[in-house]
Each structure stands twice: as C-alpha cells, then as structure tokens.
Amino acid sequence: MPRNGIIPSSLLTGIYCIIGWQGLVVKDFWVSWALITWAFVSYFVASVEQLAFAWHLKETGRMGFLRASLLVYLVIMIGIYGVVYLLPIAGWISATSENKFYCIRDASFKLLTSMMLLATNDLSNLLAMQHRAETLADDFARLMETVSVPIFGVNPKGYINQWNQKSADLTGLPKASALGMPLVKLLTSARRVELEEMIRQVLAGEIPATLEISLNPLEAEECSRFGLQMKKVMLVLSAAPMMNMVGILTGVTFMGYDLTEIAAFREAEARKNRFMAIVSHELRSPLHGIIGLVESLCNSEKDEVRAKRMRMVTNCATRLLDLVVNIMEMASCIDAQRTGNATKQLCRDPVELPKIVDEIVTLIKNSTDKRGKSLVKPDVELINNVEAMPIIEADAYKCTQVLYNIITNGCKFTMKGSLTVSSKVDSENKWVEVRMTDTGIGVARASLERIFEPFEQEDSTEGKCQEGIGLGLSIAKEVVGRHGGRVLVESGLGVGTTFLVRLPVVMAADTRQAQTPIQEKVAQCRAVLRNIAITPSDSPTTDDKPSRRPVVLSVDDDLVSQTVAEDLLKDKYDIHMALDGHEALQYLKTCNVLPDVVLLDVMMPGITGIEVCRTVRQTLQRNEIMLPILMVSALTTGTATADAFKAGCNDYITKPFQEQVLMARIKSALKVKMQHETEIASLVARLKKMESGPCESLGSGLRKRV
C-alpha cells in the first residue's frame, strides 16, 4: 500500500513554484531554462506520486474514487497552468491570451476545487457515520447472539428469521435448522392462536402482554432424520417490532425468560403436595382403623390385663397419629415460609381460651406417656389460674394445638414443683396473654432461639430422656405468628421456664381471609356442633322414639374403616355399607327409602367422594335437607375441605375421629332434617284442615300463609 504523498508532494510543488519564479527573474538564458526545467521535473515527480496514490484510492469505494478524482484534477490543472505559463515565453501565445486564461479559468478552477473539497468532506462524514452505525449494528447483533436469554424473531408470515445461540442451546435446535421454519411448528395447538394474536398486535403497533408458552421438540422422526436432540422449554415471551435500517417493519422480535427450571420446581412442588396428601391419607386411615377397633374391643373387654394392653395399643397409635399430624403441619408451615402463601388458611372462630385451657389441663392430667406413666409427674402440681377473657377471633383447633404443645412440653421437663397456667388481658382489650410457668430443669440462654427450630431440642443427644422429635414448639411459634401474635420464652438452667403466648383479640389483617360462602357454611356447621355440645337438652331425634331406627349409608372402600363405623353406630343406627362410589349411587337410585345420613369417604377408586356428592346434589336432585352427607376423610388440606363443601356436603369429619364427635355430627344433621320434616308435616296438616272447612276459610288461610 503506497504512503500518502501529501508532504513530499507539497515540498516538490513548492520547489516547482520557487524555481519557476526564479527562472523568470534570472536574466541569463541558460540559467533561466535550467531553473524552469528543474521546476517541471519537481512537478512531474509530485504528479506521478499523487497519481499513484489516486490509483490506490479508487479501490476504496465512493470516497476513495472522489478523492482520487480530486488529485487527478489538481495534477492536470497545475500542469495546464505550467504549460500556459511557458507558452508566452516561447512566443507561442500572447501575454493578453495568458491573462485572459488566468482571469477566466482561475475562478472556475478554484470554484470546482472548492465544490469537490466540500463533497469530499460531506461524504467523508457520511461514511464515518455509516461506519459507526454498521459497527453498532454488528455489536448489537453480536450481543443478541451471545446474550444469556433466548432471543428469536419471525417475519410477518411467522417464519423464523432470527435465532440466537441461547435459543439453540435451550431447545437443541441449531440456528441453521431453525431459520425459515414456522415458529408455530414448535408450539402446541392450544398456544398457536395466542402467539399468532401476539404477532398481530405487534404488527398493528400495539403493545401485547407477555405470554407463557412451551417450545416443544419436533416429531421424533424429523429429529432422527436431522440428528437433532431437542428438549421442551418453558418461556415467558415479550415481543417488540423488528425494523430495518430505514425504519420499515420487517417482523417481530421475541425475548424470552426461561421458566424450565421454575416449571420443574412447580411440578416438584405439586408432586410433593400430592405425595404429602397421599401419605397423610394412607397413614391416618390405618391409624383410624387401629384406634377405632381397639377402643371398641377395649370397651367390651372384661379382662383387665387385656384391656390394659389394648389401651397401650391405643396410646401408641394415638402418639403415632400425633407425630403424623405434626410432621404434615410442619411441612405446611415450611411451605408457607418459602412461598409466602399458606397452603391452609386459618379459620376465624369465636374462641374462648379459658374453656380450651380447662379442657387441655383436664386431658393432660388423665394422659400417660409411652411408658404408661402419668404425663404429670407425681411431685408436680398442674394449676389452672386462667381467668375470664374476651372471646377472640382465631382458629380454635390451632389454638388448642399450640397450648397443648406448650403445656405438655412443660410437663415433660418438670420433675417436681408446679406448672401454672395463667392469663392476662391488656387494658385496651386488644391483646390476650396465656402464660405457662414451670419449675422444671430450664433451658440454657444460648438455646432459647434454637428450641423453636424444627426437629431441635435442648437435649439432642442419643441418651436424651424425653420423647418427641422437636416439632411442638416450632409449630406453636409458626401458628401464633400467622395469627399476628408472638411466642416469648424466659428461662435459665435450673430456674424453670416461662412461655408467653400473646394473641390479638382480632386476627391480623394479612392473616384474615374474607369468608367465602363455603367458609360461612363451615362456620354454621361448627356453630351447630357447639350448640349440641354445650346444650345437653338438644338431644337428637333418635331419642324421641321415632317410628324406625335412622339409617346411615356408609361409603368407604376400606373394610377396616367400615367396621369401625359399624361398631360405633350399630347401637343406635341401622348401617348400610357401600364399598365404592358406583355402588353408593346405585343404592340411592334404587332404594325405596332414602338413608337418613350418608358417611362418604373422599378418596375412593373409580369415582371419588367429591364426585359422588356432586352427582347426588345435581343429578339426583337430593339437597342438603333431604339427604345430609358427611364427608369422612384422612385428608386434612384446606383444598379438600373446600372442594367437599363446594360439592354440597353438610359437614367434613377428619379421620381418625372420636366416637362422641361422630355421634354429635350425625345428631346435628338429623336434627336439622327432622326439624324440616316436622315443619312440612305441620304445613300439610294445616292444609288438610283448611280443605275440610269452607272455601272462604281456605282462601283466607292461603292468603295468610302467603
């Protein structure tokens, strides 16, 4: 590549001008022509160098050609000037002609030179801008190609015209194979319409919402033919218009956010929840059978030794049930902490804490540990000093669980002295406090926070003397926190421990949920059950000497559960059993007299209890008054309960249940049904009485009834 000859050419041109002037000044003929010859040699050398440089510039595009043309023009014009300068000397033209040439050509020469210089400068700036734009475009294209998110584009017809490396890595579809392929070919039919609508919105100048799609592998045969190893990818897409260099819309560019791992996590979470539900059901159902059957045998056993051993079996099963419930509850709490959403919403019950504490204290005083010894040590006095407190808004079951866990925890570690339960209400009636103070072994200050962690205990060694796996306090803290309260502890080694449970009278706003019709129905059922439990005079209609014994249809695929239900109810009710949902529906369609109550299990093969209940309500047209349905299940999730009430059940009973609880629920359903039937019978009697009287009385009676 030749160098730029501007500097040497300028020197030679200067020499040419100076020597040419000297040639005119010097009087000696030979010296004068020698100087002129020297001047023309300098011009010739400079011109040759400039022409060579111009020859090189012509190969560098429009800018180079323009600069080369300017150099050639300058060389020619300077040569013409030299020739015109010499012609008068030789006498070939007159001085007048020389002057005319200078006057006319000089102005045009300079004007044309200025125009060419301006054009060269403008074109130079334009080319520099074009170069920067091309550089930016190359950098942007390189960025889009190497960026860590999938970016691809389609033309207005939906064919892929852009496919970066991340898209190829995620899907396993290389760029060469993707270009020219219809994008909808990678989508399911359900998502194609949504994507086509998204493309239409972008091409119309609208701003579409993001779209969650999955790019699916091609057909197995096509992947095999091209040697592709594709995989499914979940993406959230945002779209923007694709413009060319002159601003014309040429397609749509998509940028995706990879949700594949998140989708896998969601699937794992769903599987885990299903697993927990199944494990809970499969563990609670056998325990329900064990506890129910053993209690039934124990009640009829006359041999005290065998009865004692049966009670030991019941205690073991009950402890195992408590363990299962605590593990499932802790798993639910951990999920709520991680996701920010509680899988089971808290109920909003009117809770009387003094009654709950009294029931817990009575229960603990009559409870035994795994060695068959009293849970309260012989040298320990369990004192209930809880005074009257306002009714608070809380989850009654959860509050019972919290107080039971904390009080039993104190009983385990108090060998002598006392365990006192007391209460306090703040002056503004906004908070209530329940305080448990024991004289036990105490907790080291360094362990006060650790004891609230799951599966943590003060003594975690293999030789620990107390039973349990360390879930009671962690569950208590989590439950109280969800109510908007706090659990505080004060302790020291050898000085006993004080636990303080502080609950708001009204649940915190972020934990309180608006009552849906289903929740209202649950609350109504609970209210009825509380009335039955509180008012002994509200006996069921079975005690009013009915014309026949009430019939209970028990629907469960587990023979053990059927046997437990039969043993509990056979003294007061006639039992008809159905081992699956199809058998239950067939019985309801063909029986002459409907059963008075249906005990319906939720999880059954073939058709679930939820589907059976929905069919009874919607297809068979049997409402909640005509045919009370009590769902019975080991499932404890809020979703299962909500689905059951949504399908039309009257109540939901969790396995394993106590005999008095089951009897109270059945009595409640029968009471409502019998009251309704009594009202109907009374109305029919009145109508018959009016029919036997004058027409005026009949009309008057009907008008009064309306």
Beta strands, then each sheet from edge to edge (+ up, - down):
strand 1: 151-154
strand 2: 160-163
strand 3: 211-215
strand 4: 233-243
strand 5: 249-258
strand 6: 349-351
strand 7: 380-385
strand 8: 392-394
strand 9: 417-425
strand 10: 431-438
strand 11: 486-491
strand 12: 497-504
strand 13: 551-555
strand 14: 574-578
strand 15: 597-601
strand 16: 629-633
strand 17: 651-654
sheet 1: 2+ 1- 5+ 4- 3+
sheet 2: 6+ 8-
sheet 3: 7+ 9+ 10- 12+ 11-
sheet 4: 14+ 13+ 15+ 16+ 17+
end
